[in-house]
């Protein structure tokens, strides 16, 4: 279903104006249900990034000079403007990304909450102070870093843009946002949202384009001291290498191959519900998906059989259909990549569900949820991030083997532990190499907590005060409280 008021052209937004690319170039934007081209987007390059960064630099003193309360009040208005566009945002997100409409409808609420939360944080956040006896007093002063470069992914794009926009603005940074080229549609809503909320022109600038061009220009720009990126591990490594030239501060939220560890004493129905939702919601295109399911051997066959049955019954359909549980994968290029992994998996393991296009959907990027069983630890589908509705299942015999298998990949973003023995749950949580762990729960986030991974899953943490730390510099100021007694080197005796 084509949304109302669908733009045919998606332009940059720089200095409060909608503008074409400096050289006039565009690129095709397609919708994944049919892969039909529906719009042209401005194809930004270095000249566009230069203009956006210069505009952001000019706007920086005024925005950074506002009080935390004034910036917070603006963020509250942004949240209200986001929520007012709830239905339109959901329709845009579903059409552009293939996300099922029932799952897209939560994105406006989550995006609005990000702005309200960071508005609260910046007002309530105190600064540290220290007293060294009666001799000296020291305090920390936070200052915004400057122009922030934000590079966001194509899965749940609007919400993940808000996850970076909100703390950057709360901290006093101005910014240049480079949305993912496969899903630029919902980013076109930011212009009217920020204008309605009264964000001054130039504080937020949006440059569309291809990652290797617009994204690279943003990473390479000497006047952008900070890069926040969410995306693939390979791209993250490249950004870190490029950022070294100017010693930029970086935050990298990268890939995942997260384990869901199910012990025989777990509530198997609850674990099954969590596993199915965790790997197949959002079309499986989520960094924290529990895409490696490790099951204790006494319940392995039963759990695998039930998982295969549930996967077979997951409803794959048009993203706009409220009954759809898995929609269309985002882009033909990504769809082909996921299908390649399915073919690899057929040679490496036992296919027990899915593995092909649903018979009733002849066009578009559709895949029936896919389950592979008896997957060996050195299999590619066990080791590599697929980022689609594909799950690998393997047995384990004891706690030690569960930990060893959970840690047997380069990734370390999330982990899920299912057991009725909470002492064991804590032991496993402490031993698993990941930035985040859920015990007897699926991926429920608290915005106050640090978000990020270890190993190849990322560098740094965002969330809560961690995000404010990232977008600000901390300066320590030392003040003498009395006479300073300093050794008098070089003084005559």
Residue pairs with C-beta under 8 A, 6 or more apart in sequence:
1 91
1 95
1 318
1 320
2 38
2 95
3 88
3 91
3 92
3 95
4 88
4 91
5 88
6 38
6 39
6 92
6 95
6 185
7 39
7 185
7 188
8 38
8 39
8 40
9 26
9 39
9 40
9 41
9 42
10 29
10 39
10 40
10 41
10 42
10 184
10 185
10 187
10 188
10 208
11 18
11 19
11 20
11 41
11 42
11 208
12 18
12 19
12 20
12 21
12 42
12 44
12 48
12 52
12 205
12 206
12 207
12 208
13 19
13 190
13 191
13 204
13 205
13 206
14 48
14 51
14 52
14 55
14 205
14 206
14 207
15 51
15 52
15 55
15 201
15 202
15 205
16 195
16 200
16 201
16 202
17 201
18 191
19 42
20 42
21 42
21 43
21 44
21 45
21 48
21 209
22 45
22 47
22 48
22 51
23 45
23 47
25 42
25 43
25 45
26 40
26 41
26 42
26 43
27 40
27 41
27 43
27 181
27 209
27 210
28 37
28 39
28 40
29 37
29 38
29 39
29 40
29 41
29 96
29 182
29 184
29 185
30 36
30 37
30 38
30 331
30 332
31 38
31 95
31 96
31 98
32 97
32 98
32 319
32 327
32 328
32 329
32 330
32 331
32 332
32 335
32 364
32 365
33 95
33 98
33 318
33 319
33 320
33 327
33 328
33 363
33 364
34 363
34 364
35 332
35 363
35 364
35 365
38 95
39 185
41 181
41 184
41 208
41 209
42 48
42 207
42 208
42 209
43 208
43 209
43 210
43 213
43 214
44 178
44 207
44 208
44 209
44 213
44 214
44 217
45 209
45 213
45 214
45 217
46 213
46 217
48 207
48 209
48 214
48 217
49 176
49 207
49 214
49 217
49 218
49 221
50 217
50 221
52 176
52 205
52 206
52 207
53 147
53 176
53 205
53 218
53 221
53 223
53 224
54 223
55 202
55 205
56 147
56 174
56 175
56 176
56 202
56 203
56 205
57 146
57 147
57 174
57 223
58 202
59 174
59 200
59 201
59 202
59 203
60 144
60 146
60 147
60 173
60 174
62 200
63 71
63 169
63 172
63 173
63 174
63 200
63 203
64 143
64 144
64 172
64 173
64 174
66 172
68 122
68 123
68 125
68 170
69 123
71 119
71 122
71 169
71 170
71 172
72 119
72 120
72 122
72 123
72 170
73 119
74 169
74 197
74 198
74 199
75 115
75 116
75 118
75 119
75 166
75 169
75 170
75 197
76 115
76 116
76 119
77 196
77 197
77 198
78 115
78 166
78 169
78 193
78 194
78 197
78 199
79 112
79 113
79 115
79 116
79 119
80 112
80 197
81 192
81 193
81 194
81 196
81 197
82 89
82 108
82 111
82 112
82 115
82 162
82 193
83 108
83 109
83 112
85 108
85 189
85 193
86 105
86 108
86 109
88 189
89 104
89 107
89 108
89 111
89 158
89 186
89 189
90 101
90 104
90 105
90 107
90 108
91 101
91 104
91 320
92 158
92 185
92 186
92 188
92 189
93 99
93 104
93 107
93 156
93 157
93 158
93 183
93 185
93 186
94 100
94 101
94 104
94 319
94 320
94 327
95 185
95 319
95 320
96 157
96 183
96 184
96 185
96 186
97 104
97 154
97 155
97 156
97 157
97 182
97 183
97 319
97 330
98 283
98 319
98 327
98 328
98 329
98 330
98 364
98 365
99 156
99 282
99 283
99 319
99 327
100 283
100 319
100 321
100 324
100 325
100 326
100 327
101 319
101 320
101 321
101 322
101 324
102 322
102 324
103 281
103 282
104 319
107 156
107 158
107 159
108 158
110 159
110 162
111 158
111 159
111 161
111 162
112 162
113 447
114 159
114 162
114 163
114 165
114 166
114 447
115 162
115 165
115 166
117 166
117 447
118 166
118 167
118 169
118 170
118 467
118 468
119 166
119 170
121 167
121 170
121 464
121 465
121 467
121 468
122 170
122 171
122 468
125 465
125 468
127 139
127 140
127 141
127 142
128 139
128 140
129 137
129 138
129 139
129 140
130 137
130 138
130 139
131 137
131 138
132 138
134 481
134 482
135 480
135 481
135 482
135 484
136 478
136 479
136 480
136 481
137 478
137 479
137 481
138 476
138 477
138 478
138 479
139 476
139 477
139 479
140 474
140 475
140 476
140 477
141 474
141 475
141 476
141 477
142 171
142 468
142 472
142 473
142 474
142 475
143 172
143 472
143 473
143 475
144 171
144 172
144 173
144 471
144 472
144 473
145 171
145 173
145 225
145 226
145 249
145 471
145 472
145 473
146 173
146 174
146 223
146 224
146 225
146 226
147 173
147 174
147 175
147 176
147 223
147 224
147 225
147 226
148 164
148 168
148 173
148 174
148 175
148 176
148 224
148 226
148 227
148 228
148 471
149 175
149 176
149 178
149 218
149 219
149 221
149 224
149 226
149 227
149 228
150 161
150 164
150 165
150 168
150 175
150 176
150 177
150 178
150 227
150 228
151 178
151 211
151 215
151 218
151 219
151 227
151 228
151 229
151 230
151 231
151 239
152 160
152 161
152 164
152 177
152 178
152 179
152 180
152 230
153 160
153 180
153 230
153 231
154 180
154 181
154 182
154 183
154 330
154 331
155 282
155 285
155 286
155 287
155 330
155 387
156 282
156 286
157 179
157 180
157 183
157 184
157 186
157 187
158 186
158 187
158 189
160 230
161 177
161 179
161 186
161 187
161 190
163 462
164 177
164 228
164 230
164 462
165 175
165 177
165 190
165 204
167 462
167 467
167 468
167 470
167 471
168 175
168 228
168 471
169 175
169 199
169 203
169 204
170 468
170 471
171 467
171 468
171 471
171 472
172 471
172 472
173 226
173 471
174 202
174 203
174 204
174 205
175 203
175 204
175 205
176 205
176 206
176 207
176 218
176 224
177 187
177 190
177 204
177 205
177 206
177 207
178 206
178 207
178 208
178 209
178 211
178 214
178 215
178 218
179 187
179 206
179 208
180 211
180 231
181 208
181 209
181 210
181 211
182 330
182 331
182 334
183 330
184 208
187 206
187 208
190 204
190 206
191 206
194 203
194 204
207 214
207 218
208 214
209 215
211 235
216 242
218 224
218 227
219 227
219 239
219 242
219 243
219 248
220 242
220 245
220 246
222 246
224 248
225 246
225 248
225 249
226 248
226 249
226 250
226 470
226 471
227 239
227 243
227 248
227 249
227 250
227 251
228 250
228 251
228 462
228 470
229 235
229 236
229 239
229 250
229 251
229 252
229 253
230 253
230 254
230 287
231 253
231 254
232 254
232 255
232 385
233 254
233 255
233 385
233 410
233 411
233 456
233 457
236 252
236 254
236 458
236 459
239 250
239 252
240 250
240 252
240 459
243 250
249 470
250 459
250 460
251 452
251 458
251 459
251 460
251 461
251 462
251 470
252 458
252 459
252 460
253 287
253 451
253 452
253 453
253 457
253 458
253 462
254 287
254 413
254 453
254 456
254 457
254 458
254 459
255 287
255 385
255 387
255 411
255 413
255 456
255 457
256 287
256 288
256 289
256 291
256 385
256 411
256 413
256 414
256 453
256 457
257 291
257 292
257 382
257 383
257 384
257 385
257 409
257 410
257 411
258 288
258 289
258 290
258 291
258 292
258 411
258 413
258 414
258 415
258 416
258 434
259 290
259 292
259 293
259 294
259 405
259 406
259 415
259 416
259 432
260 271
260 274
260 275
260 278
260 279
260 290
260 292
260 293
260 294
260 415
260 416
260 418
261 294
261 396
261 402
261 406
261 415
261 416
261 417
261 418
261 419
261 428
261 432
262 268
262 271
262 275
262 293
262 294
262 295
262 296
262 299
262 303
262 418
263 296
263 402
263 418
263 419
263 420
263 421
263 424
264 296
264 297
264 298
264 299
265 419
265 420
265 421
266 418
266 419
266 420
266 440
267 418
267 420
267 440
268 299
268 302
268 303
268 306
270 418
270 440
271 303
271 418
272 303
272 306
272 307
272 310
273 442
274 290
274 416
274 418
274 441
274 442
275 290
275 293
275 307
275 391
275 416
276 307
276 310
276 311
276 314
277 442
278 288
278 289
278 290
278 416
278 442
278 443
279 289
279 290
279 291
279 293
279 369
279 389
279 390
279 391
280 311
280 314
280 325
280 326
280 369
280 389
280 391
281 325
282 289
283 326
283 327
283 328
283 329
283 330
283 388
283 389
284 291
284 326
284 369
284 386
284 387
284 388
284 389
284 390
285 329
285 330
285 334
285 387
285 388
286 387
287 413
287 414
287 457
288 413
288 414
288 436
288 443
289 387
290 391
290 414
290 416
291 385
291 386
291 390
291 391
291 392
292 375
292 382
292 391
292 392
292 394
292 405
292 406
292 409
293 303
293 307
293 391
293 392
293 393
293 394
294 393
294 394
294 395
294 396
294 402
294 405
294 406
295 303
295 304
295 393
295 394
295 395
295 396
296 395
296 396
296 397
296 402
297 395
297 396
297 397
300 393
300 395
303 393
304 352
304 371
304 373
304 393
305 352
307 352
307 353
307 371
307 391
307 393
308 352
308 353
308 371
308 373
309 353
311 353
311 354
311 368
311 369
311 370
311 371
311 391
312 353
312 354
312 368
312 369
314 325
314 326
314 368
314 369
314 389
315 323
315 324
315 325
315 326
316 324
316 325
316 326
316 327
316 358
316 361
316 366
316 367
316 368
316 369
317 323
317 324
317 326
317 327
317 361
318 324
318 327
318 328
319 327
319 328
326 367
326 369
326 389
327 366
328 364
328 365
328 366
329 335
329 338
329 365
329 366
329 367
329 388
330 365
331 365
332 365
334 365
334 387
334 388
335 365
335 367
338 367
338 386
338 387
338 388
338 390
339 367
341 380
341 381
341 384
341 386
341 388
341 390
342 354
342 355
342 356
342 367
342 370
342 390
344 380
344 381
345 351
345 355
345 370
345 372
345 375
345 379
345 380
345 381
345 390
345 392
346 355
348 372
348 375
348 376
348 379
348 380
348 381
349 372
349 373
349 374
349 375
349 376
349 379
349 381
349 392
350 372
350 373
350 374
351 370
351 371
351 372
352 371
352 372
352 373
353 368
353 369
353 370
353 371
354 367
354 368
354 369
354 370
354 371
354 389
354 390
355 368
355 370
356 367
356 368
357 366
357 367
357 368
358 366
358 367
358 368
367 388
367 389
367 390
368 389
369 389
369 390
369 391
370 389
370 390
370 391
371 390
371 391
371 393
372 381
372 390
372 391
372 392
372 393
373 393
374 393
374 394
374 395
375 381
375 382
375 392
375 393
375 394
376 382
376 394
377 383
377 394
377 405
377 408
379 392
381 390
381 392
382 392
382 394
382 408
382 409
383 408
383 409
383 410
385 411
394 405
396 402
396 405
399 424
399 427
399 428
402 428
403 428
403 431
403 432
406 415
406 428
406 432
406 433
407 431
407 432
407 433
410 455
410 456
411 453
411 455
411 456
411 457
412 433
412 434
412 435
412 453
412 454
412 455
412 456
412 457
413 434
413 435
413 436
413 452
413 453
413 454
413 457
413 458
414 434
414 435
414 436
414 437
414 438
414 443
414 453
415 429
415 432
415 434
415 436
415 437
415 438
416 437
416 438
416 441
416 442
416 443
417 425
417 428
417 429
417 432
417 437
417 438
417 439
417 440
418 439
418 440
419 425
419 428
419 439
419 440
422 439
425 439
425 440
426 439
429 437
429 439
433 454
433 455
434 453
434 454
434 457
435 450
435 451
435 452
435 453
435 454
435 457
435 458
435 461
436 449
436 451
436 452
436 453
438 444
445 451
447 463
447 464
448 463
448 464
449 463
449 464
450 461
450 462
450 463
450 464
450 466
451 461
451 462
451 463
451 466
452 458
452 459
452 460
452 461
452 462
452 463
460 470
461 470
462 470
